[in-house]
Amino acid sequence: MENQVLECLETRRSVRKYKKEQIAEEQLQAILKAGTYAPTGMGAQSPVMVVVQDPELIRKLSAWNAEIMGTDSDPFYGAPTVIVVLADSTRNTYIEDGSLVMGNLMNAAHAVGVDSCWIHRARETFAREEGKALLKEWGLGENYVGIGNCVLGYRDCEYPQAKPRKDTYIKRIG
């Protein structure tokens, strides 16, 4: 069965090297809109997406992320756009809600010709004092927890190939 959505889901890959060129605003808006349509528990829409395109702030967030990871490399791979996904931890489904937003962002990015990667350690970044100060600056309370950083840009490398799917991925009962 041929279907554009299924093809997009099957062909999206995480990219780990980006050009400095900023993504088009039209592409960004389409990606963000898809994020707002991610399913959330009881339709409560607990996540929030913070778009960061300021190179200095991206460098700061990347440095904090690298410090948490224990490296001095750039965990954001030079991406010119970072969408920080946070979610309201007072909602029981905040982790799942934010994770679904991340998935929608990455799949929508692929659909509009933008490359992406989920970068972890957002939880630890926004649990730090510096991270809490940013939340406050952004008008978000300390009940917001980092779910992930969705880095976006145009790849500056070969497109990654999918690893073979494991034989035990699906178990069918009955």
C-alpha positions as protocol buffer text, in pm:
chain_id: "A"
residue {
  index: 1
  type: MET
  ca { x: 0 y: 0 z: 0 }
}
residue {
  index: 2
  type: GLU
  ca { x: 155 y: 331 z: -108 }
}
residue {
  index: 3
  type: ASN
  ca { x: 93 y: 634 z: 114 }
}
residue {
  index: 4
  type: GLN
  ca { x: 288 y: 961 z: 150 }
}
residue {
  index: 5
  type: VAL
  ca { x: 258 y: 968 z: 530 }
}
residue {
  index: 6
  type: LEU
  ca { x: 382 y: 610 z: 567 }
}
residue {
  index: 7
  type: GLU
  ca { x: 665 y: 676 z: 322 }
}
residue {
  index: 8
  type: CYS
  ca { x: 768 y: 983 z: 525 }
}
residue {
  index: 9
  type: LEU
  ca { x: 769 y: 780 z: 847 }
}
residue {
  index: 10
  type: GLU
  ca { x: 980 y: 508 z: 686 }
}
residue {
  index: 11
  type: THR
  ca { x: 1238 y: 739 z: 527 }
}
residue {
  index: 12
  type: ARG
  ca { x: 1303 y: 997 z: 803 }
}
residue {
  index: 13
  type: ARG
  ca { x: 1648 y: 970 z: 962 }
}
residue {
  index: 14
  type: SER
  ca { x: 1834 y: 1158 z: 1232 }
}
residue {
  index: 15
  type: VAL
  ca { x: 2097 y: 1391 z: 1085 }
}
residue {
  index: 16
  type: ARG
  ca { x: 2410 y: 1481 z: 1279 }
}
residue {
  index: 17
  type: LYS
  ca { x: 2582 y: 1748 z: 1066 }
}
residue {
  index: 18
  type: TYR
  ca { x: 2417 y: 2071 z: 948 }
}
residue {
  index: 19
  type: LYS
  ca { x: 2488 y: 2363 z: 718 }
}
residue {
  index: 20
  type: LYS
  ca { x: 2489 y: 2710 z: 875 }
}
residue {
  index: 21
  type: GLU
  ca { x: 2202 y: 2816 z: 644 }
}
residue {
  index: 22
  type: GLN
  ca { x: 1884 y: 2895 z: 838 }
}
residue {
  index: 23
  type: ILE
  ca { x: 1569 y: 2704 z: 746 }
}
residue {
  index: 24
  type: ALA
  ca { x: 1293 y: 2891 z: 565 }
}
residue {
  index: 25
  type: GLU
  ca { x: 1026 y: 3055 z: 782 }
}
residue {
  index: 26
  type: GLU
  ca { x: 752 y: 2880 z: 581 }
}
residue {
  index: 27
  type: GLN
  ca { x: 909 y: 2543 z: 662 }
}
residue {
  index: 28
  type: LEU
  ca { x: 946 y: 2634 z: 1031 }
}
residue {
  index: 29
  type: GLN
  ca { x: 582 y: 2739 z: 1056 }
}
residue {
  index: 30
  type: ALA
  ca { x: 464 y: 2413 z: 897 }
}
residue {
  index: 31
  type: ILE
  ca { x: 682 y: 2211 z: 1138 }
}
residue {
  index: 32
  type: LEU
  ca { x: 555 y: 2405 z: 1442 }
}
residue {
  index: 33
  type: LYS
  ca { x: 193 y: 2367 z: 1334 }
}
residue {
  index: 34
  type: ALA
  ca { x: 242 y: 1990 z: 1315 }
}
residue {
  index: 35
  type: GLY
  ca { x: 381 y: 2000 z: 1669 }
}
residue {
  index: 36
  type: THR
  ca { x: 63 y: 2168 z: 1793 }
}
residue {
  index: 37
  type: TYR
  ca { x: -143 y: 1880 z: 1653 }
}
residue {
  index: 38
  type: ALA
  ca { x: 37 y: 1606 z: 1843 }
}
residue {
  index: 39
  type: PRO
  ca { x: -197 y: 1399 z: 2059 }
}
residue {
  index: 40
  type: THR
  ca { x: -193 y: 1490 z: 2429 }
}
residue {
  index: 41
  type: GLY
  ca { x: -358 y: 1329 z: 2731 }
}
residue {
  index: 42
  type: MET
  ca { x: -719 y: 1444 z: 2755 }
}
residue {
  index: 43
  type: GLY
  ca { x: -637 y: 1706 z: 2490 }
}
residue {
  index: 44
  type: ALA
  ca { x: -476 y: 1917 z: 2765 }
}
residue {
  index: 45
  type: GLN
  ca { x: -185 y: 2030 z: 2542 }
}
residue {
  index: 46
  type: SER
  ca { x: 70 y: 2026 z: 2826 }
}
residue {
  index: 47
  type: PRO
  ca { x: 378 y: 2086 z: 2606 }
}
residue {
  index: 48
  type: VAL
  ca { x: 523 y: 2415 z: 2488 }
}
residue {
  index: 49
  type: MET
  ca { x: 773 y: 2462 z: 2206 }
}
residue {
  index: 50
  type: VAL
  ca { x: 1042 y: 2730 z: 2242 }
}
residue {
  index: 51
  type: VAL
  ca { x: 1203 y: 2818 z: 1909 }
}
residue {
  index: 52
  type: VAL
  ca { x: 1566 y: 2923 z: 1940 }
}
residue {
  index: 53
  type: GLN
  ca { x: 1745 y: 3065 z: 1636 }
}
residue {
  index: 54
  type: ASP
  ca { x: 1981 y: 3306 z: 1812 }
}
residue {
  index: 55
  type: PRO
  ca { x: 2330 y: 3161 z: 1754 }
}
residue {
  index: 56
  type: GLU
  ca { x: 2459 y: 3278 z: 2093 }
}
residue {
  index: 57
  type: LEU
  ca { x: 2173 y: 3113 z: 2286 }
}
residue {
  index: 58
  type: ILE
  ca { x: 2210 y: 2796 z: 2080 }
}
residue {
  index: 59
  type: ARG
  ca { x: 2583 y: 2788 z: 2169 }
}
residue {
  index: 60
  type: LYS
  ca { x: 2496 y: 2833 z: 2538 }
}
residue {
  index: 61
  type: LEU
  ca { x: 2234 y: 2555 z: 2534 }
}
residue {
  index: 62
  type: SER
  ca { x: 2473 y: 2329 z: 2343 }
}
residue {
  index: 63
  type: ALA
  ca { x: 2754 y: 2396 z: 2591 }
}
residue {
  index: 64
  type: TRP
  ca { x: 2528 y: 2313 z: 2887 }
}
residue {
  index: 65
  type: ASN
  ca { x: 2413 y: 1997 z: 2708 }
}
residue {
  index: 66
  type: ALA
  ca { x: 2774 y: 1898 z: 2636 }
}
residue {
  index: 67
  type: GLU
  ca { x: 2872 y: 1958 z: 2997 }
}
residue {
  index: 68
  type: ILE
  ca { x: 2589 y: 1731 z: 3117 }
}
residue {
  index: 69
  type: MET
  ca { x: 2698 y: 1468 z: 2863 }
}
residue {
  index: 70
  type: GLY
  ca { x: 3061 y: 1500 z: 2970 }
}
residue {
  index: 71
  type: THR
  ca { x: 3203 y: 1616 z: 2637 }
}
residue {
  index: 72
  type: ASP
  ca { x: 3324 y: 1933 z: 2473 }
}
residue {
  index: 73
  type: SER
  ca { x: 3174 y: 1857 z: 2130 }
}
residue {
  index: 74
  type: ASP
  ca { x: 2859 y: 2026 z: 1994 }
}
residue {
  index: 75
  type: PRO
  ca { x: 2563 y: 1799 z: 2076 }
}
residue {
  index: 76
  type: PHE
  ca { x: 2345 y: 2015 z: 1845 }
}
residue {
  index: 77
  type: TYR
  ca { x: 2570 y: 1935 z: 1545 }
}
residue {
  index: 78
  type: GLY
  ca { x: 2576 y: 2295 z: 1421 }
}
residue {
  index: 79
  type: ALA
  ca { x: 2200 y: 2310 z: 1359 }
}
residue {
  index: 80
  type: PRO
  ca { x: 2077 y: 2669 z: 1310 }
}
residue {
  index: 81
  type: THR
  ca { x: 1738 y: 2608 z: 1477 }
}
residue {
  index: 82
  type: VAL
  ca { x: 1658 y: 2435 z: 1804 }
}
residue {
  index: 83
  type: ILE
  ca { x: 1304 y: 2374 z: 1922 }
}
residue {
  index: 84
  type: VAL
  ca { x: 1312 y: 2308 z: 2295 }
}
residue {
  index: 85
  type: VAL
  ca { x: 1010 y: 2099 z: 2391 }
}
residue {
  index: 86
  type: LEU
  ca { x: 904 y: 2135 z: 2753 }
}
residue {
  index: 87
  type: ALA
  ca { x: 590 y: 2007 z: 2922 }
}
residue {
  index: 88
  type: ASP
  ca { x: 389 y: 2090 z: 3231 }
}
residue {
  index: 89
  type: SER
  ca { x: 482 y: 1824 z: 3486 }
}
residue {
  index: 90
  type: THR
  ca { x: 155 y: 1874 z: 3675 }
}
residue {
  index: 91
  type: ARG
  ca { x: -11 y: 1672 z: 3396 }
}
residue {
  index: 92
  type: ASN
  ca { x: 16 y: 1294 z: 3439 }
}
residue {
  index: 93
  type: THR
  ca { x: 95 y: 1244 z: 3068 }
}
residue {
  index: 94
  type: TYR
  ca { x: 352 y: 1525 z: 3028 }
}
residue {
  index: 95
  type: ILE
  ca { x: 637 y: 1295 z: 2916 }
}
residue {
  index: 96
  type: GLU
  ca { x: 422 y: 1117 z: 2660 }
}
residue {
  index: 97
  type: ASP
  ca { x: 268 y: 1448 z: 2544 }
}
residue {
  index: 98
  type: GLY
  ca { x: 608 y: 1608 z: 2488 }
}
residue {
  index: 99
  type: SER
  ca { x: 745 y: 1296 z: 2320 }
}
residue {
  index: 100
  type: LEU
  ca { x: 458 y: 1296 z: 2072 }
}
residue {
  index: 101
  type: VAL
  ca { x: 527 y: 1663 z: 1995 }
}
residue {
  index: 102
  type: MET
  ca { x: 893 y: 1573 z: 1930 }
}
residue {
  index: 103
  type: GLY
  ca { x: 786 y: 1296 z: 1692 }
}
residue {
  index: 104
  type: ASN
  ca { x: 550 y: 1525 z: 1503 }
}
residue {
  index: 105
  type: LEU
  ca { x: 821 y: 1791 z: 1472 }
}
residue {
  index: 106
  type: MET
  ca { x: 1075 y: 1548 z: 1326 }
}
residue {
  index: 107
  type: ASN
  ca { x: 830 y: 1382 z: 1088 }
}
residue {
  index: 108
  type: ALA
  ca { x: 692 y: 1716 z: 969 }
}
residue {
  index: 109
  type: ALA
  ca { x: 1046 y: 1847 z: 918 }
}
residue {
  index: 110
  type: HIS
  ca { x: 1123 y: 1553 z: 690 }
}
residue {
  index: 111
  type: ALA
  ca { x: 796 y: 1606 z: 502 }
}
residue {
  index: 112
  type: VAL
  ca { x: 890 y: 1969 z: 419 }
}
residue {
  index: 113
  type: GLY
  ca { x: 1256 y: 1903 z: 333 }
}
residue {
  index: 114
  type: VAL
  ca { x: 1423 y: 1989 z: 663 }
}
residue {
  index: 115
  type: ASP
  ca { x: 1652 y: 1753 z: 851 }
}
residue {
  index: 116
  type: SER
  ca { x: 1628 y: 1693 z: 1225 }
}
residue {
  index: 117
  type: CYS
  ca { x: 1751 y: 1504 z: 1528 }
}
residue {
  index: 118
  type: TRP
  ca { x: 1619 y: 1453 z: 1882 }
}
residue {
  index: 119
  type: ILE
  ca { x: 1884 y: 1568 z: 2127 }
}
residue {
  index: 120
  type: HIS
  ca { x: 1840 y: 1443 z: 2482 }
}
residue {
  index: 121
  type: ARG
  ca { x: 1936 y: 1604 z: 2815 }
}
residue {
  index: 122
  type: ALA
  ca { x: 1670 y: 1878 z: 2800 }
}
residue {
  index: 123
  type: ARG
  ca { x: 1540 y: 1753 z: 3136 }
}
residue {
  index: 124
  type: GLU
  ca { x: 1880 y: 1798 z: 3299 }
}
residue {
  index: 125
  type: THR
  ca { x: 1941 y: 2133 z: 3125 }
}
residue {
  index: 126
  type: PHE
  ca { x: 1625 y: 2291 z: 3262 }
}
residue {
  index: 127
  type: ALA
  ca { x: 1669 y: 2140 z: 3608 }
}
residue {
  index: 128
  type: ARG
  ca { x: 1993 y: 2344 z: 3647 }
}
residue {
  index: 129
  type: GLU
  ca { x: 1980 y: 2691 z: 3799 }
}
residue {
  index: 130
  type: GLU
  ca { x: 2073 y: 2846 z: 3462 }
}
residue {
  index: 131
  type: GLY
  ca { x: 1796 y: 2648 z: 3294 }
}
residue {
  index: 132
  type: LYS
  ca { x: 1542 y: 2751 z: 3556 }
}
residue {
  index: 133
  type: ALA
  ca { x: 1645 y: 3114 z: 3499 }
}
residue {
  index: 134
  type: LEU
  ca { x: 1577 y: 3070 z: 3125 }
}
residue {
  index: 135
  type: LEU
  ca { x: 1235 y: 2921 z: 3198 }
}
residue {
  index: 136
  type: LYS
  ca { x: 1155 y: 3225 z: 3409 }
}
residue {
  index: 137
  type: GLU
  ca { x: 1284 y: 3459 z: 3136 }
}
residue {
  index: 138
  type: TRP
  ca { x: 1061 y: 3277 z: 2886 }
}
residue {
  index: 139
  type: GLY
  ca { x: 758 y: 3317 z: 3115 }
}
residue {
  index: 140
  type: LEU
  ca { x: 741 y: 2949 z: 3209 }
}
residue {
  index: 141
  type: GLY
  ca { x: 715 y: 2820 z: 3566 }
}
residue {
  index: 142
  type: GLU
  ca { x: 945 y: 2565 z: 3727 }
}
residue {
  index: 143
  type: ASN
  ca { x: 676 y: 2301 z: 3673 }
}
residue {
  index: 144
  type: TYR
  ca { x: 791 y: 2285 z: 3309 }
}
residue {
  index: 145
  type: VAL
  ca { x: 1030 y: 1999 z: 3244 }
}
residue {
  index: 146
  type: GLY
  ca { x: 1255 y: 1955 z: 2942 }
}
residue {
  index: 147
  type: ILE
  ca { x: 1146 y: 1670 z: 2716 }
}
residue {
  index: 148
  type: GLY
  ca { x: 1383 y: 1710 z: 2421 }
}
residue {
  index: 149
  type: ASN
  ca { x: 1566 y: 1943 z: 2188 }
}
residue {
  index: 150
  type: CYS
  ca { x: 1461 y: 1910 z: 1825 }
}
residue {
  index: 151
  type: VAL
  ca { x: 1747 y: 2041 z: 1614 }
}
residue {
  index: 152
  type: LEU
  ca { x: 1656 y: 2150 z: 1262 }
}
residue {
  index: 153
  type: GLY
  ca { x: 1853 y: 2243 z: 953 }
}
residue {
  index: 154
  type: TYR
  ca { x: 1977 y: 2128 z: 616 }
}
residue {
  index: 155
  type: ARG
  ca { x: 2218 y: 1838 z: 631 }
}
residue {
  index: 156
  type: ASP
  ca { x: 2583 y: 1880 z: 544 }
}
residue {
  index: 157
  type: CYS
  ca { x: 2649 y: 1507 z: 505 }
}
residue {
  index: 158
  type: GLU
  ca { x: 2526 y: 1198 z: 325 }
}
residue {
  index: 159
  type: TYR
  ca { x: 2171 y: 1102 z: 415 }
}
residue {
  index: 160
  type: PRO
  ca { x: 2186 y: 821 z: 674 }
}
residue {
  index: 161
  type: GLN
  ca { x: 2065 y: 476 z: 574 }
}
residue {
  index: 162
  type: ALA
  ca { x: 1819 y: 287 z: 791 }
}
residue {
  index: 163
  type: LYS
  ca { x: 1950 y: 4 z: 1001 }
}
residue {
  index: 164
  type: PRO
  ca { x: 1781 y: -327 z: 926 }
}
residue {
  index: 165
  type: ARG
  ca { x: 1466 y: -378 z: 1134 }
}
residue {
  index: 166
  type: LYS
  ca { x: 1507 y: -649 z: 1395 }
}
residue {
  index: 167
  type: ASP
  ca { x: 1316 y: -973 z: 1343 }
}
residue {
  index: 168
  type: THR
  ca { x: 1157 y: -957 z: 1687 }
}
residue {
  index: 169
  type: TYR
  ca { x: 1016 y: -604 z: 1650 }
}
residue {
  index: 170
  type: ILE
  ca { x: 659 y: -731 z: 1617 }
}
residue {
  index: 171
  type: LYS
  ca { x: 499 y: -1006 z: 1823 }
}
residue {
  index: 172
  type: ARG
  ca { x: 155 y: -1108 z: 1709 }
}
residue {
  index: 173
  type: ILE
  ca { x: -63 y: -1294 z: 1956 }
}
residue {
  index: 174
  type: GLY
  ca { x: -381 y: -1474 z: 1856 }
}
